[in-house]
Structure formats: structure tokens, C-alpha cells
Amino acid sequence: MTKIQRLSSRLRLLFLAGIGLVPLLHALGWAYFEQVISTPPFSFSPLLGLSWGQPPFMAGAVTPTMKLLGFAASMLPGAATMYSFACLAGLFGRFGKGEMFTAQTVGLLRRLGWAVLATQGLRVLHGSLSTLILTMDNPAGQHMISVGLDSATVSETVTGVVIILASWVMDEARKLKEEQELVI
């Protein structure tokens, strides 16, 4: 087995494990929400005028209902991440078999690109839903919804577009190769 095939097999296992870890980590994050937000680097930044601990826009404690709804909202991008990991596991599984430029490999790469794009859109939605969920027990007139876009989201969106374009180029190269193989 070549080095690429060995490494690909290991990466496949890593991404398969990642599929199961995503919901587990989201569940743990919401189950222990108070501890997570009060621990750097996950806590709210004092550089932004916010203090460590509970977000300043929350009037009360985080209830079990908030945690459950927060988990559900976080699984929107979480599900897209799991799908990305499934695409990566499939892709590296094919690489492990020595299949580099097949229609199936190109298809997995294209689906990965779309999953990366979907994840970014769902992250923005998740952020908005999270602020709404965390302020749902605030008094009337103090509920919040926030829409945020950061440089990481923009960067990963560009990455998704690049992956899709790379899959397109790979598919064209694959088609040319197949045409040349048919010429006698």
C-alpha cells in the first residue's frame, strides 16, 4: 500500500469518528453551557466590552428548555458538518483504494464543496437562533436576535466555492482522459 493510500485510510477513520463526535460535542457544550461560556477562550471577550461569564444580554439563568433548543439550533450547522465529514470519509476511502480521478471521487468533492457552503449559511442562522433562544426568558421588549458574519465565515465560504470549482476542473480533466482512452 502506498503512503497516500495508508494516510487516506487513516484520515477516513478520523472523519468517520468526527461524524459521531459532532453531536456529542454539541450536546456536551449545551449541557454544560454555563461552564463553557465562563472558560476562556469560549467566554465572551472583554475586548468587546463584555465580561466573562453569562452573556450580558441574558436576564436570567439558562433553562433546560433553552439548552435543548440551543442544541437543536447548533445541530443545523452540525448536521452539515457531519455531512462534510461523510463526504471526506468517502473521498479518502476512494483515495485509499487508489481511485483518484473517477466520477464518484469528483462527485464527492463537489458535494463536499456544497456542504461547506451550507455549513456557513447554517452557522449564521444558528447564531441568530442562539441569541433568540438565550433571550427567550427575558422580559417583554428585551428579546434579541442577532445576525453576524465574521471573517472565518467569509473565508470558509470562499473555500467552499474553491472546492466546487476544483471539482469542476477535475471532472473536465477526467472527461478528457476518458475521451483519450477511447481513441485508438
Secondary structure, DSSP 8 states (H G I E B T S, - for coil): --HHHHHHHHHHHHHHHHHHHHHHHHHHHHHTHHHHHTSTTTS--GGGT--SSS-TT--S---HHHHHHHHHHHHHHHHHHHHHHHHHHHHHHHHHTT--S-HHHHHHHHHHHHHHHHHHHHHHHHHHHHHHHHTTTS-TT---------HHHHHHHHHHHHHHHHHHHHHHHHHHHHHHHH--
